[in-house]
Amino acid sequence: MRSCRRLRTPAERRIAPRLCRASGGAGGRDDPDESERKPSFGGGTDSNGRMHVPTDAFGGMSPEFKAASALKTLFTMVAVRIVLAQEEGYDNEGGGGTPTSIALGKFLEENPLRDGNEWLQKMLECEQTEMRLIALRLIEVRKAYAENQFDFNDVKKTAREEITKDNDKLMLDYMEQSLNAE
């Protein structure tokens, strides 16, 4: 069986105590080397201590800008769902929907929403005044949602928690597989 003392990557060391306790091996809190090690970061770091992300990684965009672009599209999708839900509420007779919900649903079916701005631009270029007015409504709803409803702090917290949970599971699975292979 593999000794837990040989685990060298930060992720292996973080998972090792649980796995080693379960397998009866050494490591974890009893490892004298463990407390002396400083955290390390993969890849190169800039002088400010932050990881260097190559400028061509996301078409010249920073990861934060790329995430913001994805959020714009998400907020557009949210705006569509909000407007559709509002319109369903206006259709008290349970018919086929309001003219707005029918037009919006048809446009969405014919034009899948992949980029929020491009999709709204296409809607604003429609000949029908109703479609242009729906686009303006969506623009206002997505702005209001982004400014007043979306919890950016919760996204940061949730993303960190999910990354930690997923990384731990991946490393645990990897270590179990490695230990069973020897």
N, C-alpha and C positions, 0 to 999 in steps of 0.2 A: 504494500500500500504506500502511496505517496506521502512523504512527510509534509505536514502543514507549514513547517519552518521554511520550506523552499518557495513559498508563494511570494512573489516579488511585486506584482502590479498592485496599485492602490485598491482596485476593485477586488482582487483576490484576497488581499489582507482584510478588507472590510467584511467579506463574506466568510472568511476562514474560521472565525471563532464558532459560528453556528455549525458549520459543517464538521469541524474538528471535534467539537463536543459530541455531535451525533455519532461520529465514527470512532471516538475514543482516542484521537490523535492529539498531538501537542499543538500549541499555537494560541492565538488570541491574547487574553490578558496575562497568561503565564509566560508569554514570549518576551524576554528582556529586550530584544531588539525592537519590538513593536512601539514602545513608548519613545524611543530615540529617533524614529523616522519622522521626517517632516513631510507634509503633503506635497505631492508633485503633480504637475499638470502635463497632460500629453501634448505633443506638438511644441512648436516654438512659441515663445512669448515675447511680446514687445517690451520695451524698457519700462512701460507702466505696469507690467505684470499681467496684462490681459493677453489672452491667446490671439495669435495672429491668424486672421482669416484671409486667404488670398483674395485680391481684389476681383479676380475673374470668377470667383466661386458662384456668384449669383448674378451673372451678367453685369458686374460692376456695382451691384447693390450690397449694402451691408446686410447681415442677417436680420437686424432690427427693421430695416426698410422693407426687406422681403416679407417679414411677418406682418408689417403694417399693410402691405399690399394685399396679402391674403385676408387680413381682417376687413379691408374695404369690401372685398367680394362677399365675405361672410355677412357683413352688415347689410349688403344689398339683398342677399337671400333672406335675411331676417326681416327686412323691410317688406319684401314681397309677401312673406308669410303673415306678417302683421296686417297688411292691407287686405289680403284675402280673408283673414279671420274677421276683420272689421266688416267687410262686405257681406260675409255670410251672416253676420249679426243683423244686417239691414234687410236681408231677404227673409222676412217674417213668414212668408207664405210657403216656404220650403220648395220653391220652384227650382229652376235650373240655374239660379244665381242672378246677381245684379249685372247690368251691362258692363260695369267696371270689372267685376270678378271674371266674367266670361272672356272679355277682351284680354285681360292680364293672363289668364290661364292659357288662352290660345297663343298669345305671344311667347309665353314661357315654353310651351310645347314645341313651337316652331323654332325658337332661338334659345337653346340651352344656355344657362347662366354659368359661364366659365370665368369671365372677367367682369366684375361689377361695373366699372366705368364704361367699357366697350359696349356692354349690354344696354346700359342706360342711354348711351350716345345713340345707339341704333334705334331705341325707342323714341328718343327725341327727334330723330330724322323721319319718323313715320308721317305719312300724309294726313292721317286722321288726327284731328284736334284732340279727341278723347285719349288717344295713346300718349300724346305729348303731355297732357294734363296728368295722366297716371304716372308718367316718368317724373314729373315735377313733384308729385305727392311722394313717390318713393324716395327721391333725393332728400326731401324734408324729413321723412320718417327715419331714414338711415342716419341722418345727422343727429336727430333727437335721440335715437337709440344709442349711438356712439357717445354722445355727450352726457346723457343722463341715466342710462340704464345699464350699460355694459360695465362689468366690474373688472377692470384691468388688473387690480391687485390680486383678485381671486384667480385670474388666469396665470399670473406669475407663480402664485403659490401652488396651484393645481399642476402646472407644468413641471415644477420642480419635484413635487411629490410623485407624480407619475413617472418621471425619468428615473428617480431613485428606486421606486418599486420595480419598474421594468428592468433596470440595470441589475438590481439585486437578483431578480428571478433568472435573468439570462446568465449571470455569473454563477449562480448556484447550480443551474442546470449544466453549465459547462464544467464546473468542478466535479459534480457527481458523475458526469460522463467520463471525465479524465480519471477519476479515482477508480471507476469500474473497469476502465480499459487496462489498467495495470494489474 
